[in-house]
Amino acid sequence: MHRSLAARLARVRVFGRSPVNAYLRLNGFLWSRLPARVTVSTPARAYGRFLHGLVRLSAVRRQNFGTFFFRNRPLLKLIRRLAEDREWGSTLSIAFLACSNGSELYSVLWTIRCARPDLNVVSHAVDISPDILALAREGVYSLDTPELVPARIFERMNVEEMRAMFDGNGDARVAVKAGLKEGITWHVGDAGSPGFADVLGRHDMVVANNFLCHMEPPDAERCLRNVARLVKPGGYLFVSGIDLNVRTKAAVDLGWRPVRELLEDIHDGDPSMRDYWPWSYWSVEPLDKRRADWHVRYVSAFQLGEPPATPPSARSAALVTVAR
Ligand SMILES: C[S@@+](CC[C@H](N)C(=O)[O-])C[C@H]1O[C@@H](n2cnc3c(N)ncnc32)[C@H](O)[C@@H]1O
């Protein structure tokens, strides 16, 4: 069935109520009472995929600022390993898209800094929201109720990491160490705008996690293709938190080379994406090695060749550079 027709059917209301939502609620109730050995079984996983399809069709997608420091440790490990391949004293440029309050960005920069203090790391941080970007730029966070972010952003860090990355502010707030904020240019911008790549330039690494899943699949695909233009030939794109059909299609169509190192660990490395399957539209399905395309479908890191050039007419003021 055509997706938009199926989505319309999934959103049908009877006497103001959604039969699909009622069906999903009943299933959620029963699922939560099943033992784990049943919910991980092959038939339950197949049924879970059907339920997740319904959830995605009936969902109203909304962006949010949810993020964590050290959100996906295996992904950080891979980025660290790739940084270790760089020449001594060279420059490494990284673009962070949809950076929210900076938790992910500072986690990556800290990881690279620890592994390779000799590198000259130059970063561009982008978010569509000026308010959250201002928080990221300030790098000061409340310990108990993080400003604007509906998540316990420090819950994946240990005490040593907290001490190494932050200075105490004396009022239940911590500030990212000044050195970590060096070399970052901050931009308010839409990662989907035409001309974005011309303004931001190309980078050795582009990090674009957990915002494309909040777009309708056709919009996510357009945005992903736009984002891919920011990657230097031979550079790396890290993209998780996205509809897997969208990512797989773009990767295959555009000939991206999957980086298979730590594939399974990274796929399962963010508990918030894994544990809410199949009940949240943004959650990720369990890795299924019986799929013929599994070694592309579940990859979150790709090495890219030469991307298509953007026509000069599409150049526009897609970004507002805030400051260094
Ligand atoms: C869920 S947070 C993800 C934060 C971080 N990347 C992570 O993985 O933890 C999504 C962020 O994407 C931003 N965003 C949404 N649409 C965007 C767009 N088109 N361009 C740039 N940022 C966008 C939102 O403002 C929000 O801060």
The ligand as a Tripos MOL2 file, in Angstrom:
@<TRIPOS>MOLECULE
LIG
   27    29     1     0     0
SMALL
NO_CHARGES

@<TRIPOS>ATOM
      1 C1         17.3990   15.0820   19.5100 C.3       1 LIG1
      2 S1         18.5160   16.4110   19.3170 S.3       1 LIG1
      3 C2         19.9810   15.5460   18.8440 C.3       1 LIG1
      4 C3         21.2230   16.0940   19.4880 C.3       1 LIG1
      5 C4         22.5160   15.3550   19.1630 C.3       1 LIG1
      6 N1         22.8230   15.3520   17.7750 N.3       1 LIG1
      7 C5         22.5090   13.9460   19.6910 C.2       1 LIG1
      8 O1         22.5260   13.0110   18.9100 O.co2     1 LIG1
      9 O2         22.4990   13.7650   20.9020 O.co2     1 LIG1
     10 C6         17.9550   17.0980   17.7740 C.3       1 LIG1
     11 C7         18.4700   18.4990   17.4790 C.3       1 LIG1
     12 O3         18.2960   18.7250   16.0850 O.3       1 LIG1
     13 C8         18.0320   20.1030   15.8730 C.3       1 LIG1
     14 N2         17.4720   20.2020   14.5220 N.ar      1 LIG1
     15 C9         16.2720   19.7670   14.1080 C.ar      1 LIG1
     16 N3         16.1190   19.9760   12.7960 N.ar      1 LIG1
     17 C10        17.2670   20.5520   12.3630 C.ar      1 LIG1
     18 C11        17.7260   21.0070   11.0930 C.ar      1 LIG1
     19 N4         16.9500   20.9040   10.0090 N.pl3     1 LIG1
     20 N5         18.9590   21.5450   11.0080 N.ar      1 LIG1
     21 C12        19.7310   21.6770   12.0950 C.ar      1 LIG1
     22 N6         19.3520   21.2550   13.3230 N.ar      1 LIG1
     23 C13        18.1450   20.6970   13.4600 C.ar      1 LIG1
     24 C14        17.0900   20.4120   17.0220 C.3       1 LIG1
     25 O4         17.0050   21.7990   17.2640 O.3       1 LIG1
     26 C15        17.7300   19.6210   18.1640 C.3       1 LIG1
     27 O5         18.6450   20.4210   18.8750 O.3       1 LIG1
@<TRIPOS>BOND
     1     1     2 1
     2     2     3 1
     3     2    10 1
     4     3     4 1
     5     4     5 1
     6     5     6 1
     7     5     7 1
     8     7     8 2
     9     7     9 1
    10    10    11 1
    11    11    12 1
    12    11    26 1
    13    12    13 1
    14    13    14 1
    15    13    24 1
    16    14    15 ar
    17    14    23 ar
    18    15    16 ar
    19    16    17 ar
    20    17    18 ar
    21    17    23 ar
    22    18    19 1
    23    18    20 ar
    24    20    21 ar
    25    21    22 ar
    26    22    23 ar
    27    24    25 1
    28    24    26 1
    29    26    27 1
@<TRIPOS>SUBSTRUCTURE
     1 LIG1         1 GROUP 0 **** ****
